[in-house]
């Protein structure tokens, strides 16, 4: 009897509730060990849609991906930014180790956003695509996301869709959905959806330099004297 | 005339009618008329009109009386010459030996290129398919001499059952049953032959040579010799031009831009044939739409690498047309390609190498640019310059990376997102605000530059965080003591 149970328990189709699921996609390391440990692919899954649910720009949501983007560029593939919120700062991307000749920016909105993202993914030319989805709207239904997911699989690319946290309640075909929250200069990553067992506790990640964490900061929060412009300026203003 | 030659004749005697109908999808009664406006007569008409009693030679009024909705098109000989010329350009892809026939057609010498195209049957198949794709219909005639090939093509066009002939020995037998009228000899020659009861070419060939020359003239005998290949029949080969333009006129107004893609496809196939013949590709070409109100719309098209596939050109043009609002209905369409570039054929290999990769990238850029416009696809490139707003420039996404200049690393932190232009921050109780009070995390980093131009900068940069947890790059401009948001650490 015991042997029968052992055989059943050794079946690869069976996994324990507390275990992280076996990898279904090729993973590339996120560069953050704590995050890698929590994800089934030990990193970002390639060829699948990944949703990052975040309400802020400037929370470190982009720095979080930089190590993975460096890996993609090192593989000789390109990075596409579709509908980014601001202009990419050339020097910063260069300093972050992304060769700028491998960076493509596409301005598009609505149906054209999804169309361009799908075209770029299907071509297989880009190893990573980051798309900033509209805050709300009809275009971003389940089927549109499903198409992106399939295109990512076809192009074997890392496909990141940035969406607001309000989208967490909506169904999504993405096998991995992470909700990002800011806390004292760190990024708290909640696994909203993931294959296998998801960690209930958020994963703290520090995408910014350590001395920027507010709790450690020794910079006085008093601003340098703003009320001392050159005298002549005041005169001319008066 | 060497025994190894083989000619294919493409005969288009009803070219005026074919041109009038080429841009149309469905067949409606149509006639091409010729002559001065007052006494114009029908020159040719399509089956839809012929079935209802319209006949060549009839006056326009009489034809209109029989078919009320008859579309009447004035014959345009210049357009016919152009069309034949373009057809010759297209045919250059099959052989360098293309000759224009004055009666409206082409003659191709194909013996030298048969092996290249995989045999006569395949070559014929490609020519037939190509002609149909261009919107023409013609039955090719095949014979070892150009004159005989032309006769066979005309016979096929007239509806006679003739077989092709590839060996000179069988030529007299294949031609024997053709009527003398196909030869286009002057009436003074054919009338006495008819009176002798000679109505077919075979009977003509059977007559004794000396007597034939005496009674019917040396010119007729020379023509017979050319048909059989015993007299030389030199043809000067057509030289394709250095630029391409093709035009399609519609007999009606087209109001929907996407409806243009049907005639456009035919013009682009002509372009492809021309480019294949020249071993070339093009990077830039343009579309010219002629409107009802005599206005014109010019649409520039470009691809990243020299290209010649009509299918790809059409796919890009459709994307462009889909986002083009027509200012007025279109009456005619023209395409032009000026600069021919060497074309490197590339086959899809199992293992992608860098070159096929580059082509794939180019195709992707073309597709995106056709739908979104060139200005919305770009890359960024660092420039020398301490002021962040001057430390970069846009570059074409598809173009090569700019000069590989080593950019000195900035001494301080730089945000991944740059606000262009910087946004002024409100001041509250002496402190700048951005969705709440800002905590300074790093700084100041002083940037002083541009004293030599009209945008001097004298700034202290800080990394700051607001209560929402956003990490920002802000600066204080010393000239006016104002605070600005210049970037976001994403």
Interface residues (C-beta under 8 A of the other chain):
Chain A: X56 X57 X58 X59 X60 X61 X62 X63 X78 X84 X85 X86 X87 X88 X89 X90 X91 X92 X93 X94 X95 X96 X100 X101 X103 X104 X105 X106 X107 X108 X112 X115 X116 X119 X120 X123 X124 X125 X181 X182 X183 X185 X208 X209 X211 X212 X214 X217 X219 X220 X221 X223 X224 X226 X227 X228 X229 X230 X233
Chain B: X357 X360 X361 X363 X364 X367 X368 X371 X372 X376 X377 X378 X379 X380 X381 X382 X383 X388 X391 X392 X393 X397 X400 X401 X407 X409 X410 X413 X414 X415 X416 X417 X418 X419 X420 X427 X430 X431 X432 X439 X440 X441 X442 X443 X444 X460 X463 X465 X468 X469 X470 X471 X472 X476 X478 X479 X480 X481 X483 X487 X488 X489 X490
